[in-house]
């Protein structure tokens, strides 16, 4: 079983892009998250990544959005930091509880603050009001989080960006207007991942970590056939290539090293 489970809702009809600037957009967007988290920690003192999925990302066209559902087990306040390339972030965030109420109480240059006053599912939606751009998010908290260097975001994002760039050569593209990337901090021996709803006839799952591809094992499992695809590793990242559509595939990243890592997964189609 996966230790950290989250539901990613991905539209099967979304488009894809081989824009050569996307890899650099990814590193810039996540780089801004690292800087914002560091600056916010200097202001508030204690600050850590959310336990479970704490990094999100996707390519959004104008008017596009992606959605992610998090399970909050302990009521607390969370900040959703926003990172986009350039200087004009036209991104709107909502975080709705099970009743549909938007729980965002403050929006500033860092991102948005929301208060989970009760345990349950909360739906995070990032909407792009401007030109097409990659939008990265980080979930951080002052209570009950996972302490890990915020600069680790840069290394994990650089690994994924390298994988995105190289995958273009094999006909893959970055899906737009959906959640593409998902990351977390994982303890030694721990597993993290999600169940997909991808309906792509052929797709690629990339993963990178701040400690390099030898620090983790990426696996994609078909729940119907129980067959698993174990990732192959390149110098900077690992990947699983899937040649058929799978509904609710289990994508798992296991920390095989002796130290805590930050990993980032990304789907290509």
KEKE-3310 file (N, C-alpha, C; in steps of 0.2 Angstrom, whole numbers, plus 5000, padded with zeros to 4 digits):
npx = (5004:5002:5010:5007:4993:4984:4972:4972:4965:4964:4961:4956:4955:4964:4976:4993:5010:5026:5034:5049:5053:5047:5054:5064:5054:5049:5059:5061:5049:5048:5059:5056:5047:5055:5063:5052:5047:5059:5060:5048:5049:5059:5051:5041:5046:5045:5042:5037:5036:5020:5014:5014:5008:5015:5020:5015:5011:5008:5005:4997:4985:4979:4965:4964:4965:4970:4966:4967:4965:4967:4969:4965:4970:4972:4966:4972:4981:4987:4999:4998:5010:5014:5022:5027:5034:5042:5036:5023:5011:4997:4988:4975:4970:4960:4953:4943:4932:4923:4910:4910:4914:4925:4940:4951:4959:4968:4977:4992:5009:5016:5007:4993:4983:4975:4963:4961:4948:4942:4944:4946:4942:4950:4949:4960:4962:4970:4970:4973:4974:4981:4993:4998:5007:5018:5013:5017:5015:5017:5014:5014:5017:5015:5013:5015:5022:5033:5050:5062:5076:5071:5078:5079:5069:5073:5083:5075:5066:5074:5079:5067:5064:5075:5071:5059:5064:5072:5063:5055:5062:5057:5045:5035:5025:5021:5007:4993:4983:4980:4984:5001:5013:5019:5024:5033:5040:5049:5052:5067:5065:5052:5036:5028:5015:5002:4986:4981:4971:4973:4970:4978:4984:4997:5010:5021:5030:5039:5052:5061:5073:5080:5091:5096:5093:5096:5092:5079:5065:5055:5039:5026:5010:4997:4981:4972:4978:4988:5001:5017:5027:5044:5055:5067:5083:5091:5104:5100:5087:5073:5062:5046:5039:5024:5013:5000:4983:4979:4968:4966:4980:4993:5005:5020:5033:5047:5058:5074:5085:5096:5093:5082:5072:5067:5055:5050:5037:5032:5020:5020:5014)
npy = (4994:5011:5024:5037:5044:5052:5060:5063:5073:5072:5078:5069:5074:5084:5095:5095:5100:5104:5115:5123:5131:5126:5117:5126:5135:5127:5125:5138:5142:5133:5136:5149:5145:5139:5151:5159:5151:5150:5164:5166:5158:5165:5175:5170:5160:5145:5133:5122:5108:5102:5086:5072:5075:5089:5097:5104:5105:5112:5115:5129:5135:5151:5155:5142:5128:5118:5105:5098:5086:5086:5077:5081:5078:5083:5097:5113:5127:5132:5137:5140:5142:5151:5149:5156:5158:5173:5190:5193:5186:5179:5171:5163:5156:5144:5136:5124:5117:5102:5106:5115:5127:5141:5141:5150:5163:5173:5182:5185:5191:5180:5169:5160:5159:5146:5140:5124:5119:5108:5090:5082:5082:5093:5104:5110:5123:5129:5143:5150:5167:5174:5174:5158:5148:5139:5133:5132:5125:5125:5117:5122:5123:5129:5120:5103:5098:5092:5094:5099:5104:5119:5123:5111:5109:5115:5106:5094:5099:5102:5090:5084:5094:5091:5078:5081:5089:5080:5070:5075:5072:5059:5060:5064:5075:5090:5089:5100:5111:5104:5094:5091:5088:5081:5081:5076:5075:5062:5049:5039:5023:5024:5026:5035:5043:5042:5039:5038:5045:5044:5043:5041:5034:5031:5034:5043:5042:5053:5055:5064:5068:5077:5070:5063:5051:5038:5037:5033:5023:5021:5016:5010:5003:4993:4992:4982:4971:4969:4970:4977:4991:4995:5008:5015:5022:5037:5049:5060:5058:5047:5035:5029:5020:5019:5009:5009:5013:5016:5015:5023:5019:5015:5025:5025:5031:5025:5028:5023:5025:5030:5042:5056:5062:5073:5072:5073:5070:5068:5068:5064:5064)
npz = (5000:4997:5006:5006:4999:4986:4976:4959:4948:4931:4915:4901:4889:4887:4880:4873:4874:4866:4868:4868:4879:4890:4900:4906:4911:4921:4930:4934:4939:4950:4957:4962:4971:4981:4985:4990:5000:5009:5012:5018:5029:5036:5041:5049:5057:5063:5049:5038:5025:5020:5026:5015:4999:4993:4983:4968:4951:4934:4917:4911:4900:4894:4904:4908:4920:4935:4946:4962:4975:4992:5007:5023:5038:5051:5058:5053:5048:5032:5020:5003:4992:4978:4962:4947:4930:4925:4928:4931:4938:4935:4942:4950:4966:4974:4988:4992:5004:5009:5008:4998:5001:5000:5008:5008:5016:5015:5003:4996:4991:4992:4990:4994:5009:5018:5029:5037:5045:5049:5049:5033:5015:5004:4991:4979:4968:4954:4944:4928:4923:4914:4900:4893:4904:4915:4931:4947:4963:4981:4996:5013:5031:5048:5057:5062:5050:5037:5040:5029:5018:5010:4998:4992:4983:4971:4966:4963:4954:4944:4939:4934:4924:4916:4911:4905:4894:4887:4884:4874:4862:4859:4855:4865:4874:4885:4895:4895:4904:4916:4930:4931:4938:4954:4970:4985:5002:5008:5020:5024:5017:5015:5006:4993:4983:4971:4964:4947:4935:4921:4904:4893:4878:4877:4888:4899:4914:4923:4936:4948:4961:4975:4980:4969:4955:4960:4973:4975:4970:4956:4952:4942:4943:4937:4942:4938:4931:4940:4936:4936:4931:4932:4935:4923:4924:4921:4920:4927:4931:4933:4924:4918:4905:4898:4887:4885:4890:4907:4920:4935:4939:4950:4955:4962:4973:4980:4994:4993:4999:5013:5019:5021:5007:4994:4982:4965:4953:4936:4923:4906:4889)
capx = (5000:5006:5009:5004:4989:4981:4968:4974:4960:4967:4956:4959:4955:4968:4981:5000:5015:5033:5037:5056:5054:5044:5059:5066:5049:5048:5065:5060:5043:5049:5064:5053:5044:5061:5064:5047:5047:5064:5058:5042:5051:5062:5047:5036:5049:5044:5039:5039:5032:5015:5015:5011:5009:5017:5022:5010:5013:5005:5006:4990:4984:4974:4958:4965:4966:4971:4963:4970:4962:4971:4965:4968:4968:4972:4964:4977:4982:4992:5000:4999:5014:5013:5028:5027:5040:5041:5034:5016:5008:4990:4985:4970:4969:4954:4954:4936:4931:4918:4904:4911:4916:4932:4943:4956:4958:4972:4981:4998:5014:5018:5002:4986:4983:4969:4962:4957:4945:4940:4947:4942:4945:4950:4950:4964:4961:4974:4967:4977:4970:4985:4995:5000:5013:5019:5011:5020:5013:5020:5010:5018:5013:5019:5011:5014:5024:5039:5056:5067:5078:5067:5082:5079:5064:5077:5086:5070:5063:5079:5079:5061:5065:5079:5068:5055:5067:5074:5057:5053:5065:5054:5038:5031:5024:5018:5000:4991:4976:4979:4989:5006:5018:5017:5030:5033:5046:5049:5057:5070:5061:5045:5033:5024:5013:4995:4982:4980:4965:4975:4967:4982:4985:5004:5012:5028:5030:5046:5053:5068:5074:5086:5097:5097:5088:5098:5090:5072:5063:5048:5035:5019:5006:4990:4977:4968:4982:4993:5007:5021:5033:5049:5058:5074:5086:5096:5109:5097:5080:5070:5056:5042:5035:5018:5011:4993:4979:4977:4964:4968:4986:4996:5012:5024:5040:5050:5065:5078:5092:5096:5091:5075:5072:5061:5055:5045:5035:5028:5018:5021:5010)
capy = (5000:5018:5027:5044:5043:5058:5059:5068:5073:5074:5077:5065:5077:5090:5096:5094:5105:5103:5121:5122:5135:5123:5115:5132:5138:5123:5127:5145:5142:5129:5140:5154:5142:5139:5157:5161:5147:5153:5171:5166:5155:5170:5180:5167:5156:5138:5132:5115:5106:5098:5079:5070:5079:5096:5101:5103:5109:5110:5120:5131:5140:5156:5152:5135:5127:5111:5104:5093:5085:5084:5074:5084:5074:5087:5104:5117:5133:5130:5142:5138:5146:5151:5151:5156:5162:5180:5195:5195:5180:5180:5165:5163:5150:5143:5129:5123:5111:5097:5109:5119:5134:5143:5142:5155:5169:5179:5181:5190:5190:5173:5164:5160:5155:5143:5136:5118:5119:5101:5085:5080:5083:5100:5104:5116:5124:5135:5145:5155:5172:5177:5170:5151:5147:5134:5136:5128:5127:5122:5118:5123:5124:5130:5115:5096:5097:5089:5098:5097:5111:5122:5123:5104:5110:5116:5100:5090:5102:5102:5083:5083:5098:5087:5073:5084:5091:5074:5066:5078:5068:5053:5062:5065:5082:5091:5090:5107:5112:5098:5093:5087:5087:5080:5079:5076:5073:5055:5047:5033:5017:5026:5026:5041:5042:5044:5035:5042:5044:5046:5039:5042:5028:5030:5040:5043:5045:5055:5057:5066:5069:5081:5066:5060:5045:5032:5037:5031:5018:5023:5010:5011:4997:4992:4988:4977:4965:4969:4971:4983:4993:4998:5014:5015:5028:5041:5052:5065:5056:5040:5036:5023:5022:5015:5009:5008:5017:5013:5019:5022:5016:5017:5028:5025:5032:5023:5031:5017:5027:5031:5049:5059:5065:5077:5069:5076:5066:5072:5064:5066:5060)
capz = (5000:4997:5013:5005:4994:4984:4970:4954:4942:4925:4910:4896:4882:4887:4875:4875:4871:4865:4869:4871:4885:4896:4905:4910:4915:4927:4935:4936:4944:4957:4960:4965:4977:4986:4988:4994:5007:5013:5015:5023:5036:5040:5044:5053:5061:5061:5043:5035:5020:5022:5025:5009:4993:4995:4977:4963:4945:4928:4911:4910:4895:4897:4906:4910:4927:4937:4952:4966:4981:4998:5013:5029:5044:5057:5056:5053:5043:5027:5015:4996:4989:4970:4958:4939:4927:4924:4934:4931:4940:4935:4945:4956:4969:4978:4992:4995:5008:5006:5007:4993:5004:4999:5014:5008:5021:5014:4997:4995:4986:4993:4988:4998:5016:5020:5036:5037:5052:5051:5045:5027:5009:5002:4983:4977:4961:4952:4938:4925:4920:4909:4895:4894:4908:4920:4937:4952:4970:4987:5002:5019:5037:5054:5062:5060:5044:5036:5039:5024:5015:5004:4992:4988:4977:4965:4963:4961:4948:4938:4937:4930:4918:4911:4908:4900:4888:4883:4881:4867:4857:4858:4853:4871:4876:4891:4894:4897:4908:4920:4935:4928:4943:4960:4974:4992:5006:5009:5024:5022:5017:5014:4999:4992:4977:4969:4959:4942:4930:4915:4899:4888:4875:4878:4892:4902:4920:4925:4943:4950:4968:4977:4981:4963:4954:4963:4980:4975:4965:4954:4950:4940:4944:4934:4947:4935:4930:4945:4933:4937:4927:4936:4931:4921:4927:4917:4924:4931:4932:4932:4920:4916:4899:4898:4880:4885:4895:4913:4924:4942:4940:4956:4954:4969:4973:4987:4996:4994:5003:5021:5021:5019:5001:4991:4975:4960:4948:4931:4917:4899:4885)
cpx = (5004:5005:5006:5000:4985:4977:4970:4969:4963:4962:4959:4959:4960:4974:4988:5004:5022:5037:5044:5057:5051:5049:5062:5060:5048:5053:5064:5055:5044:5055:5061:5049:5049:5062:5059:5046:5053:5063:5053:5044:5055:5057:5043:5040:5048:5040:5041:5034:5026:5017:5011:5012:5010:5019:5017:5013:5009:5006:4998:4990:4980:4967:4958:4966:4967:4968:4967:4966:4966:4966:4969:4965:4968:4971:4970:4977:4988:4992:5001:5003:5014:5020:5026:5033:5038:5039:5027:5012:5000:4986:4980:4969:4963:4955:4947:4936:4925:4911:4904:4913:4923:4935:4949:4954:4962:4976:4986:5003:5017:5013:4995:4987:4976:4969:4957:4954:4943:4943:4942:4945:4944:4952:4954:4964:4966:4972:4971:4973:4974:4987:4998:5007:5013:5017:5013:5017:5016:5015:5014:5014:5017:5018:5011:5017:5030:5045:5061:5069:5074:5071:5082:5074:5068:5080:5081:5067:5068:5080:5073:5062:5070:5076:5063:5058:5069:5068:5054:5056:5061:5046:5033:5030:5021:5011:4998:4984:4975:4985:4995:5011:5016:5023:5029:5039:5045:5054:5061:5066:5054:5043:5029:5021:5005:4992:4980:4973:4967:4972:4971:4984:4993:5006:5019:5028:5038:5046:5060:5068:5080:5092:5099:5093:5090:5095:5083:5071:5056:5045:5028:5015:4999:4986:4973:4972:4987:5000:5010:5026:5038:5053:5065:5077:5091:5100:5105:5090:5078:5064:5053:5038:5030:5015:5004:4989:4978:4973:4965:4975:4989:5003:5015:5031:5043:5057:5069:5085:5091:5095:5085:5076:5066:5061:5049:5043:5031:5026:5018:5016:5011)
cpy = (5006:5021:5034:5043:5050:5056:5065:5068:5076:5073:5074:5068:5083:5089:5094:5099:5102:5110:5120:5126:5132:5121:5121:5135:5134:5124:5133:5145:5139:5133:5146:5152:5142:5145:5160:5157:5149:5159:5170:5163:5160:5175:5176:5162:5149:5137:5126:5113:5102:5090:5076:5074:5086:5100:5099:5107:5107:5116:5122:5136:5146:5154:5145:5134:5119:5111:5098:5092:5083:5082:5077:5081:5077:5094:5109:5123:5131:5136:5138:5143:5145:5153:5150:5159:5169:5184:5196:5188:5181:5174:5166:5156:5150:5136:5128:5116:5107:5100:5114:5126:5135:5145:5147:5161:5175:5177:5187:5188:5183:5168:5165:5156:5152:5140:5130:5117:5113:5096:5084:5082:5090:5100:5111:5117:5130:5137:5151:5160:5176:5172:5163:5152:5141:5137:5130:5130:5123:5123:5117:5124:5125:5124:5108:5095:5093:5093:5095:5104:5113:5122:5116:5104:5111:5110:5095:5092:5102:5095:5082:5087:5094:5082:5075:5086:5085:5070:5069:5074:5062:5054:5063:5073:5083:5092:5097:5106:5106:5098:5088:5084:5086:5078:5079:5074:5066:5052:5040:5026:5018:5026:5032:5040:5044:5039:5040:5040:5045:5041:5040:5035:5026:5036:5038:5046:5047:5056:5059:5068:5073:5077:5062:5053:5038:5031:5035:5026:5020:5017:5012:5004:4997:4988:4982:4971:4964:4969:4977:4985:4997:5002:5012:5021:5031:5045:5057:5063:5049:5041:5029:5024:5016:5015:5008:5012:5013:5017:5017:5018:5019:5019:5028:5026:5030:5025:5024:5019:5028:5038:5051:5062:5069:5074:5073:5072:5070:5067:5068:5062:5061)
cpz = (5000:5003:5012:4999:4992:4978:4965:4949:4936:4919:4904:4889:4882:4881:4877:4871:4871:4865:4872:4877:4891:4902:4909:4914:4921:4932:4938:4941:4950:4960:4964:4972:4983:4989:4992:5001:5011:5016:5020:5030:5040:5043:5050:5058:5059:5054:5040:5029:5023:5021:5020:5004:4995:4989:4972:4957:4939:4923:4910:4905:4898:4898:4908:4918:4929:4944:4956:4973:4987:5004:5019:5035:5051:5055:5058:5048:5038:5022:5008:4992:4981:4967:4950:4936:4926:4930:4934:4932:4940:4936:4951:4959:4974:4982:4995:4999:5005:5005:5001:4995:5002:5005:5014:5012:5019:5007:4997:4990:4987:4990:4992:5004:5016:5026:5035:5044:5054:5046:5039:5021:5007:4995:4982:4970:4959:4945:4935:4921:4915:4903:4897:4899:4913:4927:4943:4959:4975:4993:5008:5025:5042:5059:5059:5053:5043:5035:5034:5021:5010:4998:4988:4983:4971:4961:4960:4954:4942:4935:4932:4924:4913:4908:4903:4893:4884:4880:4875:4861:4855:4857:4859:4872:4883:4891:4897:4900:4912:4925:4931:4933:4950:4964:4982:4995:5008:5014:5021:5022:5015:5007:4999:4985:4976:4964:4953:4939:4923:4910:4893:4885:4876:4882:4896:4909:4922:4933:4944:4958:4969:4978:4974:4962:4957:4971:4980:4969:4963:4951:4948:4940:4941:4939:4944:4934:4935:4942:4934:4932:4932:4932:4929:4923:4922:4922:4929:4934:4931:4927:4919:4910:4898:4891:4880:4890:4901:4917:4931:4943:4947:4954:4961:4968:4980:4988:4997:4998:5010:5023:5018:5012:4999:4984:4971:4955:4943:4925:4911:4895:4877)
residu = (UNK:UNK:UNK:UNK:UNK:UNK:UNK:UNK:UNK:UNK:UNK:UNK:UNK:UNK:UNK:UNK:UNK:UNK:UNK:UNK:UNK:UNK:UNK:UNK:UNK:UNK:UNK:UNK:UNK:UNK:UNK:UNK:UNK:UNK:UNK:UNK:UNK:UNK:UNK:UNK:UNK:UNK:UNK:UNK:UNK:UNK:UNK:UNK:UNK:UNK:UNK:UNK:UNK:UNK:UNK:UNK:UNK:UNK:UNK:UNK:UNK:UNK:UNK:UNK:UNK:UNK:UNK:UNK:UNK:UNK:UNK:UNK:UNK:UNK:UNK:UNK:UNK:UNK:UNK:UNK:UNK:UNK:UNK:UNK:UNK:UNK:UNK:UNK:UNK:UNK:UNK:UNK:UNK:UNK:UNK:UNK:UNK:UNK:UNK:UNK:UNK:UNK:UNK:UNK:UNK:UNK:UNK:UNK:UNK:UNK:UNK:UNK:UNK:UNK:UNK:UNK:UNK:UNK:UNK:UNK:UNK:UNK:UNK:UNK:UNK:UNK:UNK:UNK:UNK:UNK:UNK:UNK:UNK:UNK:UNK:UNK:UNK:UNK:UNK:UNK:UNK:UNK:UNK:UNK:UNK:UNK:UNK:UNK:UNK:UNK:UNK:UNK:UNK:UNK:UNK:UNK:UNK:UNK:UNK:UNK:UNK:UNK:UNK:UNK:UNK:UNK:UNK:UNK:UNK:UNK:UNK:UNK:UNK:UNK:UNK:UNK:UNK:UNK:UNK:UNK:UNK:UNK:UNK:UNK:UNK:UNK:UNK:UNK:UNK:UNK:UNK:UNK:UNK:UNK:UNK:UNK:UNK:UNK:UNK:UNK:UNK:UNK:UNK:UNK:UNK:UNK:UNK:UNK:UNK:UNK:UNK:UNK:UNK:UNK:UNK:UNK:UNK:UNK:UNK:UNK:UNK:UNK:UNK:UNK:UNK:UNK:UNK:UNK:UNK:UNK:UNK:UNK:UNK:UNK:UNK:UNK:UNK:UNK:UNK:UNK:UNK:UNK:UNK:UNK:UNK:UNK:UNK:UNK:UNK:UNK:UNK:UNK:UNK:UNK:UNK:UNK:UNK:UNK:UNK:UNK:UNK:UNK:UNK:UNK:UNK:UNK:UNK:UNK:UNK)
# end
